[in-house]
Amino acid sequence: MEEIVIPISFFAMVFGIVTVSVWASTQSKRELNETIRRAIDSGQKLDSEVISALHKPVRSPAQDFRGGIVLLCLAIGFVVAGLMANGAIAGMGGGWDDDAGIGFFVAAAIVGAIGLGQFVAAVLRRDPKKET
């Protein structure tokens, strides 16, 4: 019985995540369209530039910077977990699995690279006029 429950629960979790994500995206688009409809009903003139600007999500450099911090901290956590799995940290973990340590290091490399990308995006998108 347990051999069936674990794979089914994994796919149920993936289905639930996708379902919630699609539902939230649909609700967001519905609310945006309702806002546009109310603006038109009230007599405001909306050109194509305003409507296209409303549909684009805006991400600030500060959000990129915060995301980079979170991802780099997560990468550091993966490195520590990998060291614990390999038994490299005395008194912690005890080296339960050498192969698991490699997996943690790979995860740390991927997450760390994405975090560095977030930092680069924050630096490239910052407004030099606001730094006075």
C-alpha positions in Angstrom: 0.0 0.0 0.0 2.8 2.4 0.9 4.4 1.9 -2.5 1.3 3.3 -4.2 0.6 6.2 -1.7 3.9 7.9 -2.0 3.9 8.3 -5.8 0.2 9.3 -5.9 0.8 11.9 -3.1 3.7 13.4 -5.1 1.6 13.7 -8.3 -1.3 15.1 -6.3 1.0 17.7 -4.8 2.3 18.7 -8.2 -1.3 18.9 -9.5 -2.4 21.0 -6.5 0.5 23.5 -7.0 -0.3 23.9 -10.7 -4.0 24.2 -10.1 -3.5 26.9 -7.4 -1.0 28.8 -9.7 -3.4 28.8 -12.7 -6.3 29.8 -10.5 -4.4 32.7 -9.0 -3.2 33.9 -12.4 -6.8 33.7 -13.8 -8.1 35.7 -10.8 -5.4 38.3 -11.3 -6.3 38.7 -15.0 -10.0 38.8 -14.2 -9.5 41.7 -11.7 -7.3 43.6 -14.1 -9.9 43.3 -16.8 -12.6 44.4 -14.4 -10.5 47.5 -13.6 -10.2 48.3 -17.3 -13.9 47.8 -17.8 -14.8 50.2 -14.9 -12.4 52.8 -16.3 -14.0 52.6 -19.7 -17.5 52.7 -18.2 -16.6 55.8 -16.2 -15.6 57.6 -19.4 -11.8 57.5 -19.1 -9.9 57.2 -22.4 -7.5 54.3 -22.4 -5.0 54.0 -25.3 -3.1 50.8 -26.2 0.0 52.0 -24.3 -1.8 52.3 -21.0 -3.5 48.9 -21.4 -0.3 47.1 -22.3 1.5 48.8 -19.4 -1.3 47.5 -17.1 -0.7 43.9 -18.2 3.1 43.9 -17.6 4.2 43.0 -14.1 6.7 45.4 -12.6 9.6 44.0 -10.6 11.7 46.5 -8.8 15.5 46.2 -8.3 14.9 45.9 -4.6 12.8 42.8 -5.1 15.6 41.3 -7.3 18.1 42.1 -4.5 16.0 40.5 -1.8 15.4 37.5 -4.0 19.1 37.2 -4.5 19.7 37.3 -0.7 17.2 34.6 -0.1 18.6 32.3 -2.8 22.2 32.8 -1.7 21.2 32.0 1.9 19.4 28.8 0.7 22.6 27.9 -1.3 24.7 28.3 1.9 22.2 26.0 3.7 22.6 23.4 0.9 26.4 23.6 1.3 26.2 23.1 5.0 23.8 20.1 4.5 26.2 18.6 2.0 29.1 19.0 4.4 27.0 17.3 7.1 26.1 14.5 4.7 29.7 13.9 3.9 30.7 14.1 7.6 33.1 17.0 6.9 31.7 19.0 9.9 32.8 17.4 13.1 30.0 16.5 15.4 27.3 17.3 13.0 25.5 14.8 10.7 28.1 12.0 11.1 28.5 11.5 7.4 25.3 9.6 6.7 25.7 9.4 2.9 28.5 10.6 0.7 26.3 10.5 -2.4 23.7 12.8 -0.8 26.5 15.4 -0.2 27.1 15.6 -3.9 23.4 16.2 -4.5 23.4 19.0 -1.9 26.4 20.6 -3.6 24.7 20.5 -7.0 21.6 22.0 -5.6 23.7 24.7 -3.9 25.4 25.5 -7.2 22.1 25.8 -9.1 20.4 27.9 -6.4 23.5 30.0 -5.8 23.8 30.8 -9.6 20.2 31.9 -9.7 20.8 34.1 -6.6 23.8 35.7 -8.3 21.7 36.3 -11.3 19.2 38.1 -9.2 22.0 40.3 -7.8 23.2 41.1 -11.3 19.7 42.0 -12.4 19.3 44.3 -9.4 22.6 46.1 -10.2 21.8 46.4 -13.9 18.2 47.7 -13.3 18.9 50.2 -10.5 18.3 53.8 -11.3 21.5 55.9 -10.8 19.4 59.0 -10.3 17.9 57.7 -7.1 21.3 57.0 -5.5 21.9 60.6 -4.5 
